[in-house]
Amino acid sequence: MTEHWQSRPEGGGRFALWLIRSIALHGGRGFARLFLYPITLYFYWRRKLEREASRAFLARVLPHRVSAWHVLKHIHCFASTMLDRVFLLARGERGFAIEVEGLEALTGYIDRGQGVLLFGSHQGSFEALRAISTRRPDLNLRVLLDKQKTPALTELLEALAPEIGDKVIDASQDGASVALQMAEACGQGALVAMLADRGREHEVLRRAELLGSPAPFPVSPWLLAHALQVPVVLCFGLYLGGNRYRLVFETFAERVEIPRQDRTQALDAVIARYARRVEHYIHAAPYNWFNFYDFWQQDSSAPARPQPGVVGERPGA
């Protein structure tokens, strides 16, 4: 289970995703959800690493023994949010009950035309974030997304909402290009959304406590936040079952400061704070955790509880 997440193949091909999209848009959400059961079983049997990662994660967070049923429930929750992405992009909030908490954390920044970094994680549906676009038409939302990691899914989503392609900052570009585009967007008063829990291959990471063990987190989001000097707001779109979502915004910092003389301590402190909020929402909605790989990246040769610090090698190596 130490294989890096970027090495895992994209789930489903272009034809499979096109088929699901067609069934969803022509048959409706209720009919399309019937197909989630065979899809869940298929991925349970065919994706061994993801299945084992789910079981290991659930063993950390659930108070009872983890069975195949719990893993199937976990995969089904993920499949449900993936299907709902089709409807959220094609039809917006229509047909969904989306609770929004903490929107006032953004209102002041939006009204002042101030750029904001929205940091999320691979929990629930980041797509539910677009729900606030219908509530605030003046919102300029940009999303950092690696198009090369999931090309088939990216094509599908852009086909559903062509305007989204212009709002995406492609994370597969070189770091300087990404940083410049983010700075330009923030300068225009945009909300720039990104997921801050996964590190790319060869990216510098630092470990912070998560569910009882140190886990590697990327430092680049926090260095970008320090460089851009704009507010950071956390965002979690939790799937509550059925057609219900809860979209939560939390102000994290008016400015992230990483002073050069205390760089190590400052990075440790800010990442640890972020990890604590991630863990809070793991406990609130454990089946919303969608990092289907060994997030803690500990193999049999690694210490059980390594000391926090920079991880310079490839994660999982």
Stockholm file with secondary structure:
# STOCKHOLM 1.0

chainA/1-317         MTEHWQSRPEGGGRFALWLIRSIALHGGRGFARLFLYPITLYFYWRRKLEREASRAFLARVLPHRVSAWHVLKHIHCFASTMLDRVFLLARGERGFAIEVEGLEALTGYIDRGQGVLLFGSHQGSFEALRAISTRRPDLNLRVLLDKQKTPALTELLEALAPEIGDKVIDASQDGASVALQMAEACGQGALVAMLADRGREHEVLRRAELLGSPAPFPVSPWLLAHALQVPVVLCFGLYLGGNRYRLVFETFAERVEIPRQDRTQALDAVIARYARRVEHYIHAAPYNWFNFYDFWQQDSSAPARPQPGVVGERPGA
#=GR chainA/1-317 SS CCSCGGGSCCSSCHHHHHHHHHHHHHHCHHHHHTTHHHHHHHHHHHCHHHHHHHHHHHHHHCSSCCCHHHHHHHHHHHHHHHHHHHHHHHHTTTTCEEEEECTHHHHHHHHTTCCEEEEECSBBCGGGGGHHHHHCTTCCEEEEECTTTSHHHHHHHHHHCGGGGGGEEETTSCHHHHHHHHHHHHHTTCEEEEECSCCCTTCCEEEEEETTEEEEEESHHHHHHHHHTCCEEEEEEEEEETTEEEEEEEEEESSCCCCGGGHHHHHHHHHHHHHHHHHHHHHHCGGGBCCCSCTTCCCTTSCSSCCSCEECSCTTC
#=GC SS_cons         CCSCGGGSCCSSCHHHHHHHHHHHHHHCHHHHHTTHHHHHHHHHHHCHHHHHHHHHHHHHHCSSCCCHHHHHHHHHHHHHHHHHHHHHHHHTTTTCEEEEECTHHHHHHHHTTCCEEEEECSBBCGGGGGHHHHHCTTCCEEEEECTTTSHHHHHHHHHHCGGGGGGEEETTSCHHHHHHHHHHHHHTTCEEEEECSCCCTTCCEEEEEETTEEEEEESHHHHHHHHHTCCEEEEEEEEEETTEEEEEEEEEESSCCCCGGGHHHHHHHHHHHHHHHHHHHHHHCGGGBCCCSCTTCCCTTSCSSCCSCEECSCTTC
//
